[in-house]
């Protein structure tokens, strides 16, 4: 499970709740949870909303991405390109 999903659920937040707190569209949160990396300027606020350290969150996201099968990475990059 993606780290953002894990932390969001642990805080009892829905995707819509997190989107509202972050001031972004729910589609943005869904994209993050599918593998898109949040913009650097949003990471501190996202980490705060999820109750974790920014650097820790980025490391978790990157480790999750690195552990994914190649086919899943290609699929995520195709989704971002659309």
C-alpha positions, 0 to 999 in steps of 0.5 A: 500500500502506498505510504500516503494511503497508509498515513491518511487512513491512520489519521482517519482521513478520506481522500476528500478530507486530505484534498480539502486540507491540502487545498488541492483537487481530490484527483491530485490526491488520487494521483499521489496514491497511484504513484505521482510524486507530490510537488516539492512545495506541497510536501511539508504541508502534506507531511504535516497533514499526515502527521509525519516528517517531510523527509521521512515521507519522501523516503517512504514514497521513493522506497515504495516506488522503487519496490514496484514492478516495472510494469506498474511503473510504466503504467503510472508514467503513462497515466501522468502523460495523459 
